[in-house]
Amino acid sequence: MEKKYYYRVGGHTYCICFADDKNSAELLPSSEPFRLEQPDTAELLFTLTVDDNWRPESRGTEIGQFDCGGNNHGVYRSDDGSYQILVSDMDGRQCCLLEVTADFTQAKVCLNGNYNMRNFGLNNALMMVYAFSGSQHNTLLMHASVVRKDGYGYLCLGVSGTGKSTHTGLWLKHIPGTDLMNDDNPVVRCCPDGVVRVYGSPWSGKTPCYRNVEAPIGAFLQLKQAPYNKIRRQSVVESFASLLPSCSVMKWDKSNYMGTCDAVSAIMQTTPTFLLECLPDEDACQLSYKTIRAV
């Protein structure tokens, strides 16, 4: 029997429809804080249908590999602009086939394997559909660790291994009144009221931080490891170069890529970005906090 569940993430509502009896919302425990008690169909960002009885033929031409949490998923595009994405887990096992329309508003998946494989496949599919559809609405899924202090969110950016979680951990330890909003994939949105906000999400990497919270953004911190602590505000060009690579984007899709670029450009108009060259110590977090709170 078909079951529908509604979730609200980053100010957007989407629907997940379980079309068979093999799968249920139990596959998405990290999404529970975002689940709506009452259906809200007014303005759906997208609908994702889960149906193991749907076994489509492979179609389309491979256009690339989408990097999602350290492993790659094959992306295939058809002549009508729709996509098929083969999701593989960390052991390389195919656990999900995702098919999504060209405008990213309708998606369908069939899952494979045990609970862990299905959980991984569905979560990754959901994360990608959210990122791709959100780019059409000034909404970005960013690879960052974000803390909140004095009502503002501060996002640490950088490639994997730079020390994003380490730096936000130092804030939590040494700056009273700080809390962790998300440790890997927060949502950043240029809202209709002109405010750029950061939201918690169902995706937080290795840290189980799935909080339905939000805050206006105070600043972005681009981290760079160094044998000293130094901070400066980045130029417009530098800010764009820091923010864009941190976004989950379908670089082969023009509308998705341009929507992401437009959102990044809008963010830069009101929100500062700083380059923090630092050691993993208390002095670094005190320097970053004192600098950005003065802006």
Rosetta silent file (secondary structure, phi, psi, omega in degrees, C-alpha in Angstrom):
SEQUENCE: MEKKYYYRVGGHTYCICFADDKNSAELLPSSEPFRLEQPDTAELLFTLTVDDNWRPESRGTEIGQFDCGGNNHGVYRSDDGSYQILVSDMDGRQCCLLEVTADFTQAKVCLNGNYNMRNFGLNNALMMVYAFSGSQHNTLLMHASVVRKDGYGYLCLGVSGTGKSTHTGLWLKHIPGTDLMNDDNPVVRCCPDGVVRVYGSPWSGKTPCYRNVEAPIGAFLQLKQAPYNKIRRQSVVESFASLLPSCSVMKWDKSNYMGTCDAVSAIMQTTPTFLLECLPDEDACQLSYKTIRAV
SCORE:     score description
SCORE:     0.000 S_00000001
   1 L     0.000  132.230 -177.262    0.000    0.000    0.000 S_00000001
   2 L   -66.841  134.411  177.550    1.375    3.397   -0.999 S_00000001
   3 E  -129.586  134.801 -179.087    2.472    5.658    1.858 S_00000001
   4 E  -115.932  137.811  177.752    3.433    9.313    1.586 S_00000001
   5 E  -129.305  143.874 -177.422    5.560   11.311    4.014 S_00000001
   6 E  -118.123  138.435 -177.491    6.311   15.022    3.944 S_00000001
   7 E  -131.881  150.102  177.798    9.493   16.699    5.136 S_00000001
   8 E  -126.569  115.037 -177.924   10.580   20.320    5.416 S_00000001
   9 E  -131.057  128.896  178.767   14.289   21.120    5.051 S_00000001
  10 L    63.114   27.419 -179.345   15.755   24.566    4.467 S_00000001
  11 L    82.205    2.662  179.427   12.290   26.090    4.260 S_00000001
  12 E  -114.477  142.269  178.486   11.276   23.744    1.408 S_00000001
  13 E  -104.364  137.240  174.114    8.791   20.870    1.582 S_00000001
  14 E  -136.329  162.520 -176.519    9.216   17.619   -0.327 S_00000001
  15 E  -117.557  137.813  170.999    7.360   14.324   -0.469 S_00000001
  16 E  -116.842  122.221 -177.616    8.677   10.774   -0.261 S_00000001
  17 E  -110.103  119.189  175.917    6.270    8.136   -1.528 S_00000001
  18 E   -95.513  110.283 -171.191    6.859    4.488   -0.605 S_00000001
  19 L   -92.071   -7.956  179.553    5.066    2.524   -3.307 S_00000001
  20 L  -131.320  175.516 -177.347    5.791   -1.006   -2.059 S_00000001
  21 L   -90.999   -0.883 -177.588    5.829   -2.913    1.224 S_00000001
  22 L   -81.137  -22.330 -174.636    9.574   -3.597    1.175 S_00000001
  23 L  -128.537  157.299 -179.835   10.594   -0.088    2.218 S_00000001
  24 L  -156.422  179.039  179.271    9.398    2.515    4.697 S_00000001
  25 H   -64.875  -11.719  176.186   10.343    5.733    6.469 S_00000001
  26 H   -64.020  -17.020  176.654   12.405    3.592    8.856 S_00000001
  27 H   -74.080  -11.146 -173.806   15.131    3.801    6.186 S_00000001
  28 L  -124.706   58.997 -178.339   15.442    7.520    6.940 S_00000001
  29 H   -62.331  -32.266 -179.040   15.992    7.928   10.701 S_00000001
  30 H   -72.132  -12.835  178.994   18.055   11.095   10.219 S_00000001
  31 H   -89.851  -10.684 -175.594   15.081   12.709    8.461 S_00000001
  32 H   -55.817  -40.708  179.225   12.686   12.259   11.396 S_00000001
  33 H   -62.850  -13.991 -176.213   13.378   15.708   12.943 S_00000001
  34 H  -107.769    2.158 -177.219   12.253   17.245    9.636 S_00000001
  35 E   -77.007  137.101  179.581    9.117   15.195    9.121 S_00000001
  36 L   -90.131  137.917  178.843    5.804   17.063    9.051 S_00000001
  37 L   -72.935  -32.498  179.236    2.912   15.753   11.115 S_00000001
  38 L  -116.175  139.729  179.503    0.397   17.088    8.614 S_00000001
  39 L   -59.220  142.544  177.109    0.747   16.830    4.800 S_00000001
  40 L  -134.946  101.237 -175.224    1.770   20.043    3.062 S_00000001
  41 L  -107.806    9.947 -174.315    1.340   19.877   -0.708 S_00000001
  42 L   -58.845  -55.537 -178.219    1.133   23.622   -1.421 S_00000001
  43 L  -138.126   86.267 -179.400    4.595   24.072   -2.947 S_00000001
  44 E   -80.079  133.146  175.132    6.556   20.853   -3.174 S_00000001
  45 E   -68.346  -41.515  176.445   10.223   21.129   -4.069 S_00000001
  46 E  -167.020  167.113  171.621   10.069   17.588   -5.457 S_00000001
  47 E  -123.674  129.493  178.093    8.475   14.171   -5.034 S_00000001
  48 E  -116.260  122.194 -179.584   10.648   11.073   -4.712 S_00000001
  49 E  -103.051  131.152  177.599    9.005    7.665   -5.189 S_00000001
  50 E  -106.447  117.687 -175.003   10.583    4.508   -3.736 S_00000001
  51 L  -149.548  104.684  179.829    9.510    1.398   -5.615 S_00000001
  52 L   -72.935  -14.643  177.452   11.503   -1.840   -5.721 S_00000001
  53 L   -81.277  -10.479  177.388    9.062   -3.257   -8.269 S_00000001
  54 L   -88.941  112.174 -178.811   10.210   -0.586  -10.714 S_00000001
  55 L  -126.783   82.359 -175.690   13.164   -2.002  -12.626 S_00000001
  56 L   -74.376  157.946  173.267   13.912    0.278  -15.568 S_00000001
  57 L   -75.700  145.641  176.293   16.327   -0.476  -18.352 S_00000001
  58 L   -64.988  136.670 -179.548   19.610    1.389  -18.202 S_00000001
  59 L  -149.397  162.833  178.756   19.526    4.320  -20.597 S_00000001
  60 L    94.212  170.029 -179.921   21.405    7.453  -21.441 S_00000001
  61 E  -106.040  133.453  179.561   25.052    8.289  -21.992 S_00000001
  62 E   -66.129  127.148 -178.679   27.483    8.435  -19.083 S_00000001
  63 E  -114.363   -7.159  178.196   28.529   12.044  -18.595 S_00000001
  64 E   164.182 -175.967  177.285   30.520   11.784  -15.391 S_00000001
  65 E  -120.421  125.280 -179.385   30.869   10.602  -11.808 S_00000001
  66 E   -90.710  120.580  179.954   29.180   12.561   -9.015 S_00000001
  67 E   -78.844  118.421 -175.681   31.323   12.766   -5.876 S_00000001
  68 E  -137.920   93.945  176.358   29.082   12.186   -2.883 S_00000001
  69 L    72.899   31.940  175.415   30.703   11.680    0.487 S_00000001
  70 L    96.926   -8.742  175.080   33.956   10.160   -0.717 S_00000001
  71 E  -130.463  155.757 -173.471   32.555    7.739   -3.294 S_00000001
  72 E  -103.521  145.346  177.524   31.406    8.344   -6.854 S_00000001
  73 E  -118.151  130.789 -178.928   28.037    7.665   -8.459 S_00000001
  74 E   -70.230  133.004 -177.774   27.728    7.193  -12.224 S_00000001
  75 E  -113.510  127.700 -178.523   25.581    9.827  -13.965 S_00000001
  76 E  -125.435  131.039 -178.981   23.791    9.076  -17.270 S_00000001
  77 E  -113.597  135.643  178.660   21.828   11.634  -19.284 S_00000001
  78 L   -96.727  169.586 -177.616   19.080   10.835  -21.807 S_00000001
  79 L   -62.291  -27.368 -179.440   18.051   12.823  -24.869 S_00000001
  80 L   -83.867    3.009  177.962   15.039   14.261  -23.019 S_00000001
  81 L    90.760   -5.025  178.200   17.311   15.773  -20.360 S_00000001
  82 L   -77.416  166.462 -176.433   16.412   13.296  -17.618 S_00000001
  83 E  -128.400  146.763  162.952   19.088   11.513  -15.596 S_00000001
  84 E  -116.419  135.931  179.319   19.819    8.067  -14.250 S_00000001
  85 E  -129.402  123.683  177.691   22.311    7.843  -11.387 S_00000001
  86 E   -91.046  115.790 -177.901   23.763    4.575  -10.112 S_00000001
  87 E   -96.207  125.261  177.666   24.446    4.899   -6.384 S_00000001
  88 E  -116.518  144.167 -179.876   27.162    2.677   -4.910 S_00000001
  89 L   -80.291 -174.945 -174.541   28.006    2.286   -1.237 S_00000001
  90 L   -66.547  -16.578  176.840   31.470    2.658    0.307 S_00000001
  91 L   -95.878    6.408  178.195   32.264   -0.952   -0.670 S_00000001
  92 L    82.441    9.875 -179.355   31.394   -0.301   -4.298 S_00000001
  93 L   -86.657  131.090  178.616   28.115   -2.256   -4.194 S_00000001
  94 E   -72.006  118.995 -174.920   25.266   -0.830   -6.281 S_00000001
  95 E  -119.934   -5.726 -177.344   22.473   -0.169   -3.818 S_00000001
  96 E  -160.354  138.919  169.901   20.208    2.299   -5.606 S_00000001
  97 E  -114.541  120.984 -179.403   19.145    3.382   -9.082 S_00000001
  98 E  -109.331  132.366  172.423   17.865    6.962   -9.199 S_00000001
  99 E  -124.879  130.438 -175.271   15.985    8.439  -12.135 S_00000001
 100 E  -137.551  142.327 -178.536   15.106   12.143  -12.086 S_00000001
 101 L   -70.211  166.009 -175.556   13.398   14.449  -14.564 S_00000001
 102 L   -61.344  -29.931 -179.827   15.219   17.302  -16.289 S_00000001
 103 L   -94.649    4.207  175.415   13.689   19.894  -13.939 S_00000001
 104 L    62.437   24.037  179.658   14.486   17.762  -10.854 S_00000001
 105 L   -97.175  -18.566  179.402   10.891   17.875   -9.561 S_00000001
 106 E  -129.023  128.237 -179.028   10.081   14.170  -10.000 S_00000001
 107 E  -137.269  154.600  179.509   12.390   11.345   -8.970 S_00000001
 108 E  -143.707  141.808  178.685   12.124    7.600   -8.606 S_00000001
 109 E  -135.263  150.131  164.603   14.392    5.010   -7.016 S_00000001
 110 E  -122.609  140.009 -173.454   14.626    1.258   -6.657 S_00000001
 111 E  -108.020  163.731 -177.302   16.812   -0.067   -3.862 S_00000001
 112 L  -146.962  145.696  172.522   18.966   -3.140   -3.485 S_00000001
 113 L    96.902 -164.712 -178.368   20.639   -5.112   -0.691 S_00000001
 114 L   -79.043 -176.306 -176.275   20.378   -5.181    3.090 S_00000001
 115 H   -57.861  -45.712 -177.641   19.150   -2.410    5.390 S_00000001
 116 H   -61.800  -39.922  178.688   22.494   -0.589    5.479 S_00000001
 117 H   -66.957  -41.897  179.813   22.751   -0.596    1.691 S_00000001
 118 H   -67.334  -41.267  177.275   19.186    0.622    1.302 S_00000001
 119 H   -60.325  -46.845  179.850   19.659    3.308    3.939 S_00000001
 120 H   -63.198  -46.266 -177.741   22.830    4.517    2.237 S_00000001
 121 H   -63.423  -46.657 -177.948   21.293    4.427   -1.237 S_00000001
 122 H   -68.002  -41.837  179.319   18.084    6.237   -0.350 S_00000001
 123 H   -62.459  -41.761  179.463   19.836    8.899    1.750 S_00000001
 124 H   -68.340  -40.103  177.506   22.315    9.636   -1.021 S_00000001
 125 H   -62.616  -45.610  179.893   19.592    9.764   -3.661 S_00000001
 126 H   -61.175  -43.384  179.881   17.511   12.087   -1.496 S_00000001
 127 H   -61.762  -42.808 -179.840   20.504   14.341   -0.839 S_00000001
 128 H   -67.294  -44.325 -179.750   21.304   14.641   -4.544 S_00000001
 129 H   -62.728  -40.162  178.109   17.713   15.371   -5.591 S_00000001
 130 H   -62.230  -46.083 -178.987   17.452   18.028   -2.872 S_00000001
 131 H   -62.204  -44.995 -176.273   20.708   19.666   -3.981 S_00000001
 132 H   -69.516  -43.246 -179.076   19.795   19.639   -7.677 S_00000001
 133 H   -72.949  -34.642 -178.869   16.227   20.882   -7.244 S_00000001
 134 H   -64.308  -29.544 -178.104   17.202   23.445   -4.601 S_00000001
 135 H   -62.731  -20.732  177.593   19.592   25.207   -6.966 S_00000001
 136 H   -81.381   -2.973 -175.531   16.558   26.431   -8.908 S_00000001
 137 H  -132.834   35.139  178.128   15.329   28.203   -5.754 S_00000001
 138 L    55.638   34.823 -177.851   18.435   29.990   -4.424 S_00000001
 139 E  -126.516  130.049 -175.371   19.076   27.046   -2.117 S_00000001
 140 E  -124.606  142.638  169.111   22.405   25.260   -1.807 S_00000001
 141 E  -100.711  118.284 -172.230   23.614   22.139   -0.064 S_00000001
 142 E  -114.278  145.374  175.900   27.135   22.973    1.048 S_00000001
 143 L   -85.046   99.852 -173.631   30.035   20.848    2.246 S_00000001
 144 L  -161.165  162.174  169.963   30.745   22.633    5.532 S_00000001
 145 E  -113.766  130.615 -171.576   30.726   22.420    9.296 S_00000001
 146 E  -129.083  132.715  175.016   28.577   25.096   10.908 S_00000001
 147 E  -115.951  160.698  178.533   28.281   26.441   14.438 S_00000001
 148 E  -120.919  134.400  179.083   25.880   28.984   15.886 S_00000001
 149 E  -147.188  130.189  179.369   26.859   31.773   18.252 S_00000001
 150 L    55.875   33.739  175.455   24.845   34.820   19.363 S_00000001
 151 L    85.417    1.194 -179.904   22.067   33.878   16.945 S_00000001
 152 E  -118.110  148.870  177.062   24.286   33.696   13.838 S_00000001
 153 E   -98.054  139.883  179.800   25.618   30.722   11.901 S_00000001
 154 E  -126.099  121.750 -173.899   29.287   30.497   10.941 S_00000001
 155 E  -105.404  128.035  175.044   30.321   28.012    8.257 S_00000001
 156 E   -95.717  124.505 -177.292   33.783   26.478    7.972 S_00000001
 157 E  -111.930  160.695  177.284   34.691   25.550    4.393 S_00000001
 158 L   150.667  159.499  178.151   37.548   23.540    2.920 S_00000001
 159 L   -66.655  161.487  179.736   38.434   20.298    1.194 S_00000001
 160 L   -56.519  133.559  179.887   38.156   17.064    3.163 S_00000001
 161 L    93.335   -2.865 -179.393   40.899   16.808    5.754 S_00000001
 162 L   -70.747  -32.481 -179.143   41.387   20.569    6.115 S_00000001
 163 L   115.708   28.476 -179.941   40.079   20.584    9.661 S_00000001
 164 H   -61.014  -51.232 -179.301   36.550   21.979    9.413 S_00000001
 165 H   -66.357  -33.839  177.799   35.170   19.777   12.188 S_00000001
 166 H   -63.335  -43.520 -177.922   38.298   20.340   14.257 S_00000001
 167 H   -69.211  -43.848  177.750   37.866   24.108   14.087 S_00000001
 168 H   -65.848  -31.465  175.462   34.156   24.093   14.910 S_00000001
 169 H   -63.021  -34.635  176.908   34.988   21.662   17.732 S_00000001
 170 H   -68.069  -37.189  174.268   37.363   24.282   19.133 S_00000001
 171 H   -60.721  -46.549 -179.138   34.555   26.841   19.083 S_00000001
 172 H   -60.924  -34.182 -176.429   32.327   24.440   20.991 S_00000001
 173 H   -81.707  -38.128 -168.911   35.061   23.863   23.559 S_00000001
 174 H  -112.256  -12.098 -179.376   36.402   27.371   24.050 S_00000001
 175 L  -115.887  102.286 -176.112   33.638   29.830   23.103 S_00000001
 176 L   -57.939  144.852  178.133   30.705   29.625   25.549 S_00000001
 177 L    84.273   10.725  179.090   27.217   29.641   24.092 S_00000001
 178 L   -95.551  139.178  174.355   28.226   27.943   20.837 S_00000001
 179 E  -133.395  154.199 -178.654   26.261   25.008   19.430 S_00000001
 180 E   -88.238  124.770  178.999   26.753   22.751   16.407 S_00000001
 181 E   -90.736  -39.710  179.663   24.088   23.086   13.711 S_00000001
 182 E  -167.848  148.827 -173.183   25.478   20.555   11.210 S_00000001
 183 L  -114.110    6.712 -179.180   28.876   18.977   10.608 S_00000001
 184 L  -154.349  -43.356 -174.437   28.940   18.185    6.894 S_00000001
 185 L  -137.736   67.948  174.439   25.992   19.237    4.695 S_00000001
 186 L   -73.549  161.711  175.621   24.043   22.262    5.919 S_00000001
 187 E   -98.864  132.309  176.190   21.544   24.036    3.680 S_00000001
 188 E  -117.430  128.863 -175.098   22.277   27.650    2.709 S_00000001
 189 E  -136.008  134.475  168.962   19.411   29.692    1.273 S_00000001
 190 E   -85.912  101.867 -170.997   18.941   33.225   -0.025 S_00000001
 191 L   -77.735  159.828 -179.345   15.476   33.698    1.438 S_00000001
 192 L   -57.545  -25.324  179.334   12.658   35.789   -0.092 S_00000001
 193 L   -83.444    3.933  177.615   13.124   38.418    2.636 S_00000001
 194 L    91.211   -6.659 -178.834   16.708   38.996    1.451 S_00000001
 195 L   -88.372  136.123  174.848   18.352   37.270    4.421 S_00000001
 196 E   -91.485  118.459 -175.343   20.913   34.506    3.787 S_00000001
 197 E  -118.742  154.752  173.493   20.201   31.703    6.244 S_00000001
 198 E  -115.999  141.636 -176.951   21.791   28.385    7.137 S_00000001
 199 E  -127.608  149.018  168.673   19.713   25.363    8.134 S_00000001
 200 L   -69.268  163.128 -177.606   20.412   21.993    9.666 S_00000001
 201 L  -145.337  170.763  176.854   19.736   18.998    7.410 S_00000001
 202 L   -75.435    2.388 -175.787   19.273   15.202    7.495 S_00000001
 203 L  -122.258  118.138 -175.478   22.842   14.833    6.157 S_00000001
 204 L  -142.473   27.938  175.449   25.773   15.427    8.495 S_00000001
 205 L    63.246 -135.646 -176.749   28.563   13.072    7.475 S_00000001
 206 L   -82.141  -12.529 -179.771   30.135   11.034   10.256 S_00000001
 207 L   -97.309  119.333 -178.635   28.699   13.249   13.007 S_00000001
 208 L   -75.493   75.290 -179.873   25.061   12.431   13.874 S_00000001
 209 L  -120.533   86.929 -175.181   23.877   16.053   14.037 S_00000001
 210 L  -113.481   77.537 -171.461   20.433   16.135   12.411 S_00000001
 211 L  -108.749  133.547  177.208   18.906   19.279   13.872 S_00000001
 212 L   -88.171   75.336 -176.827   15.906   21.179   12.557 S_00000001
 213 L  -132.134  164.522  178.548   17.414   24.590   13.319 S_00000001
 214 E  -151.971  161.797  178.182   18.211   27.763   11.374 S_00000001
 215 E  -165.345  148.082  170.279   20.077   31.056   11.710 S_00000001
 216 E   -64.609  147.810 -176.595   21.106   34.015    9.567 S_00000001
 217 E   -84.640  130.407  177.179   24.693   33.575    8.399 S_00000001
 218 E   -86.301  -40.111 -179.023   27.320   35.737   10.053 S_00000001
 219 E  -172.779  161.289  169.209   30.284   34.711    7.876 S_00000001
 220 E  -106.096  142.824  176.454   32.014   31.953    5.954 S_00000001
 221 E  -119.448  111.829  173.810   35.482   30.765    6.982 S_00000001
 222 E   -86.871  115.812 -174.825   37.681   29.235    4.291 S_00000001
 223 E   -91.683  144.364  174.336   40.228   27.142    6.198 S_00000001
 224 E  -143.551  124.980 -179.826   43.811   26.512    5.215 S_00000001
 225 E   -66.678  138.854 -178.787   46.278   24.588    7.343 S_00000001
 226 L  -156.079  161.453  177.344   49.357   26.617    8.303 S_00000001
 227 L   -85.194   20.830 -179.458   52.092   26.718   10.989 S_00000001
 228 L  -155.111  173.371  177.392   50.605   30.016   12.241 S_00000001
 229 L  -116.133  121.220 -177.736   47.239   31.724   12.797 S_00000001
 230 E  -151.758  139.732 -178.806   46.245   34.511   10.409 S_00000001
 231 E  -136.821  143.694  174.687   42.910   35.759    9.104 S_00000001
 232 E  -152.068  154.672  177.449   41.828   38.219    6.423 S_00000001
 233 E   -77.343  139.417 -178.526   38.674   39.051    4.526 S_00000001
 234 L   -86.131  154.302  174.517   38.564   37.669    0.992 S_00000001
 235 L   -73.645  173.369  179.714   37.935   39.676   -2.151 S_00000001
 236 H   -59.514  -46.821 -179.528   34.838   39.120   -4.287 S_00000001
 237 H   -63.790  -42.339  179.157   36.718   36.834   -6.681 S_00000001
 238 H   -64.552  -39.503  179.741   38.281   34.892   -3.806 S_00000001
 239 H   -62.293  -44.295  178.785   34.905   34.520   -2.109 S_00000001
 240 H   -61.666  -41.134 -179.501   33.335   33.053   -5.243 S_00000001
 241 H   -68.613  -23.417  177.100   36.277   30.654   -5.587 S_00000001
 242 H   -83.511  -41.096 -173.276   35.779   29.540   -1.970 S_00000001
 243 H   -77.724  -44.930 -173.844   31.998   29.139   -2.016 S_00000001
 244 H   -59.336  -46.425 -179.960   31.327   27.485   -5.376 S_00000001
 245 H   -65.337  -15.539  179.782   33.520   24.368   -4.856 S_00000001
 246 H   -85.214   -6.069 -177.214   31.781   23.813   -1.510 S_00000001
 247 E   -92.705  142.948  171.463   28.378   23.433   -3.194 S_00000001
 248 L   -78.587  113.048 -173.606   26.831   20.144   -4.329 S_00000001
 249 L  -140.546  142.206  173.104   26.266   20.863   -8.009 S_00000001
 250 L   -85.487   89.769 -172.365   25.538   18.924  -11.186 S_00000001
 251 L   -66.054  -16.897 -179.854   28.299   20.604  -13.193 S_00000001
 252 L   -85.841  -11.209 -177.102   27.177   18.913  -16.429 S_00000001
 253 L  -103.378  117.866 -173.102   23.692   20.433  -16.212 S_00000001
 254 H   -61.303  -46.208 -177.343   23.569   24.065  -17.373 S_00000001
 255 H   -65.058  -39.496  178.945   20.445   25.090  -15.424 S_00000001
 256 H   -66.836  -45.356 -178.727   21.724   23.466  -12.235 S_00000001
 257 H   -65.789  -44.511 -179.359   25.180   24.970  -12.559 S_00000001
 258 H   -67.544  -37.091  176.429   23.917   28.459  -13.440 S_00000001
 259 H   -62.709  -39.811  177.171   21.375   28.360  -10.616 S_00000001
 260 H   -65.108  -44.753  178.894   24.165   27.480   -8.195 S_00000001
 261 H   -61.976  -40.549  179.406   26.385   30.275   -9.528 S_00000001
 262 H   -64.347  -40.846  179.402   23.528   32.780   -9.236 S_00000001
 263 H   -66.204  -41.786  177.774   22.859   31.756   -5.628 S_00000001
 264 H   -61.493  -42.527  179.246   26.562   32.035   -4.752 S_00000001
 265 H   -62.230  -39.276  179.031   26.677   35.499   -6.332 S_00000001
 266 H   -67.575  -39.027  178.903   23.647   36.581   -4.300 S_00000001
 267 H   -61.004  -41.678 -176.535   25.194   35.285   -1.074 S_00000001
 268 H   -64.616  -21.200 -178.118   28.361   37.286   -1.676 S_00000001
 269 H   -68.140  -27.358 -173.850   26.390   40.527   -1.818 S_00000001
 270 H  -125.025  -12.449 -170.728   25.555   40.427    1.891 S_00000001
 271 L  -122.062  123.457 -178.266   27.745   37.810    3.575 S_00000001
 272 L   -76.648  151.631  175.165   31.515   38.109    4.168 S_00000001
 273 E  -123.758  133.555 -178.858   34.005   35.328    3.539 S_00000001
 274 E  -118.719  146.653  170.892   37.304   35.086    5.414 S_00000001
 275 E   -98.139  120.925  178.639   40.455   33.091    4.772 S_00000001
 276 E  -113.885  108.071  172.719   41.733   31.556    7.985 S_00000001
 277 E   -92.188  121.635 -166.251   45.239   30.114    7.834 S_00000001
 278 E  -153.967  164.689  168.392   45.560   28.286   11.097 S_00000001
 279 L   -95.928  161.383  176.732   46.778   25.717   13.526 S_00000001
 280 L   -84.773   64.664 -176.490   44.312   23.357   15.254 S_00000001
 281 L  -137.838  173.355 -176.887   44.442   25.279   18.543 S_00000001
 282 H   -62.396  -37.654 -179.296   42.436   27.593   20.800 S_00000001
 283 H   -58.595  -35.842 -179.808   44.185   30.732   19.532 S_00000001
 284 H   -65.105  -44.390 -178.478   42.872   30.014   16.032 S_00000001
 285 H   -71.633  -34.108  176.602   39.234   29.815   17.113 S_00000001
 286 H   -66.700  -39.447  178.269   39.550   32.910   19.310 S_00000001
 287 H   -63.971  -46.015 -179.180   41.073   34.808   16.391 S_00000001
 288 H   -65.419  -42.821 -178.838   38.311   33.776   13.993 S_00000001
 289 H   -64.648  -47.608 -178.410   35.541   34.539   16.475 S_00000001
 290 H   -64.047  -33.549 -179.247   36.867   37.976   17.457 S_00000001
 291 H   -73.003  -49.945 -172.801   37.400   38.932   13.818 S_00000001
 292 H   -76.996  -25.653  178.533   34.092   37.902   12.319 S_00000001
 293 L   -72.512  -17.527 -179.465   31.895   39.132   15.171 S_00000001
 294 L   -84.771   -7.597 -177.967   33.268   42.633   14.572 S_00000001
 295 L   -77.930    0.000    0.000   31.966   42.732   10.988 S_00000001
